[in-house]
Amino acid sequence: MKFILYATLAGLGIAFTIFSEEAMASQPGSVTLEWYGHSCFLLTLENGAKILTDPYDTTRIPYQLPEESVNLIFSTHDHFDHNAVDMVPSRTILRANGREPTFRVTVNGAELKGEEESPSIDLDGKAFSCSTVPSFHDDRGGALRGANGIIRFTVEGITFVHLGDLGEMLDSVQVKQLKPVDVLMVPVGGYYTIDAEVAKQVVAALSPRIVIPMHYKTAVLSAGFPIEGVAPFLEGYDHVNRRASSSIRIRADQLPEELTIEVLKYHGQD
């Protein structure tokens, strides 16, 4: 049996961990992804570590948020329906501004000096990497709604891309920075973001294995909220799963061979 030796620097000490080759091969576990509504997702690893994306102000957006603390919160841009990072306790907060490929980093309530492209994140020992790709919140170079930071992160051997409030078709440089993609979270409701047709173009450009539509009209949003439902986006796809719950489990070794659209209920939906 072959063994692999890993060294980890912790302060001034060095800790060594020995894994068998077989154990290393089986290390990646599943990720449970739950849609809380709008662009907010809670990702839970098998070790209990939690990642939250784009929490909203629940006094203005009528969905719920997790009650428990999380390890990490991502915010794609500084709008009330994506930046309510103080509403869920978290050790680490990564805020993208959409204009630079860097994060504003807060750890235990203290903002780190400078900006980070790929900050060190503690997910209870799980390997993790992340980056942000600048984009615009509209198709006029940000003149209407400003910038938007696309989030790309890899954990448990799965690469997730969260497009935030993307308002334009991706260019070739952005596509190259984001690929390869396993799981894509894409806005489809239009008006504030790309609409269903542009979302389909983005999906085609990124070639993900799983697509989870977000930021579309649901029954809890007021009639005056000017975005469309999910149905126009689903037209033309061969593999669409309408889930009976708000969550799915994803494993790197069980990703679908064909592009699959996963339509989730929002957290708390009957």
N, C-alpha and C positions, 0 to 999 in steps of 0.2 A: 504494500500500500504506500503510495506516495503522500508526502506531507508538504504543506506550504506554510512558510513562516512569515507572519506579519508583525511589523513593529509600529507602535503608536507612541508618539511623544506626548507626554502629559506633564506640563510644567517643566521641571528639570529632570524628571524621571523618564524611563523608557519601559513601556509594558509590551511584552511579547505574547502573541496568541498563536497557537498552532492549530491549523485546520487540516483535516484529511482532504485529499483531492475530491473524494466523493461528497464530503460535507460541503465543500465550496460550491460544487456543482448544484447542490440542492438548496443552497442558502436562500435564494430569492423566494419570497412568499407572496401572498395575495395582497391586494389593496382593495378595500371596500370604499367605493365612491358613492356618496349620497348627495342628491341635488336638494338644496334648501329653497330654491326658487331664484328667479332673476339670473345672476351670474355667480351665485354663491354655491360652492361645493365643499363638502367635508370629506377628506380622504383619511381613512384610518388603516394603519399598517397592522400586521398580525401582532407586533410587539406592543400595540396600543398607542404608538405615536400618531399624532393627528396634525393634518395640514388643512387650513381653511383658506378659501379664495374669495375675494371681493365681498366682504360683509357689508350690509346695507343698514341705513337708519330705519329701524322698524317703526318709528313714528310716522314715516312717510312712505315706506314700502311695506305692504301688508303680508309679509311672510315672516316665519319664525327664524331664529338663529340658534345654534347650539348653546346649551346651558353650561356644558363642561369646558374646562380650559383646554387649549390646544398648544402644540409645540411651536407652530409657525403659522403666521398669517401673511398672505400675499394681498396687495392692493394694486390693481393695474393702473389706476389714475385717480385723481383727487376730486371725484364727484360723490355726492352724498349717498348714492345707491351702490357705491363700490368701495368707499373708504372709511366705513364706520369701524375702524380697527379697535376702538376702545370699548366696544360693546361685547367683546368676547375676550376673556383673559388669555394672554399668550406670552410666552417667554421672549419670542423673537418676532419682529414685524419687518417685512420687506416691502417698501413702497417704491413702485416704478413711477417715473414721471413722463415716460413716452417720448422724451426728446434726447436722452442719452442712454447708452446700453448699461446703465448702472442702477443700483438700488440705494435708497435711503434706508439705513439699517438702524433698528432700535432693539436693544437687548436688555431685558429686565428694567424697562422704563428709561434707559439711558441711550441717547442717540450716539452712535459711533462717529468718530471724526472721519471726514472724507466719505466717498461713495464707493460702493463695492460692486464689481461685475459679477463675481461668484463667491459670495460670503460663506463662511464656515457655519454649518447648521447642525445642531444636535437633535437627531431623531432617535435617541436612545440606542445609538450604536449602529444604525442602518446607514449604508452608503447613500449619499444624496448629492446631487449637483443641480444648479439652476442658473438661468440667465434671463435677461429681458431684451427684447427687440423693439426699438422705437417704431411707432406707427402714428396714424392720425385718427381722430374720432369722427372725421367726416371726409368727404371726397374733395375738399377745397384747401388742402394743406393745413388743416387745423383752424381755419378762419372762423368756422362756426362754433366748434365745440372743443378745440384744443387738441392735445396729444393723448396718446393711449399706449401703455406699455404692455406688449404681448409677453406672457410668461411661459418659459419652457423649463421643465424640470424632470429629472430622472430619479426614480426610486424603485426598489425591488425589480430592477431590470426593465422597467416600463417607462417610456418617455411620454409625458403629458404636455400638451400645449393648450393654454387658456388664452383665447384671443381678446379677452376683455371687451371693451366697446369699440371694436374695430369698425371703422367707417369707410374703408376704401379697399379696393382689391390689392392684394399683396404684389409687390414687384419681385423681380428675379433674385435680388439680393436678399430680401426678407425670406423668401422661400428657401434659399440655400442655407440661411442661418437657422431656420427652424427644422428642416428635415434632418434625419428621419423622425417621423411622428407615429406613435402607436395609438394614442387616445387624444382626440381633438375636441375641445369644448368651444363651440362656435355660436355667435349670436345670429339669429335668423329673422328677428321681428321687424327689421327696417326702421325707418324714421330717424332714430338716434344712432343706429348702427347700419351695417350692411343688411340688405334684404335677402330674401330666400334665394333669388337667382345668383346674386354675387356670392352668397355663402356656398352655393354649389360649386362655383368656380374656384373658390378658396379650397374646398375639399378636394377637388380634382388636382389642384396644384400641389397640395401637401401629401396626398396619397396616404392618409391614416388607415389604420385597421378598424378602429372604432370611432364613431362620431357621436357626440352627445350635444344636441341642440339646446340652446339657452337663450335668455333675454327675449322671450316672446310672450304674447298675450295669454293669460290664463284667467279663469273665472274670478279670481280674487282681485284682479286689477280693475280699476274703475273703467267705465265705458269710455271715458274721455282720454284714457291713456293711449296715445296714438301709435301703437305698434300692432303688428299682425300676429296671428296664432302660428302654430307650428306646421299646420297642414300643407301650405304651399311649398315648404322646404322638402317635405317628404315625397312629393310627387316625383316619379321617375326612378326611385331607388328600389332595387330588388330585395334587399334584406333589411327590413325594418322590424325591430322588436318593440312593441308597446308594453312596457313593464307594468306590473300591477303594484309596484312599490316604488319608493324614491331612491333605492340603492341597487348597485350591482357589485359583484366581486370580480376582480380582474387579476389574471395571472399572466406573466410573460410567456409561459409555455403553453397557454391556452387561448392565445389571441386568435380571432377568426382569420381564415385564409382570405375570405372575401370581405370587402368593405361592408360594415354593418352599422346601421343607425340605431342607437339605443335611446328610446323616448321614455324618460322617467317621470313619474309623478313627483310633485314637489313635496318636501317634508311636511307631514301633517295632513296631506290631501286624503280625503275619504276614498 
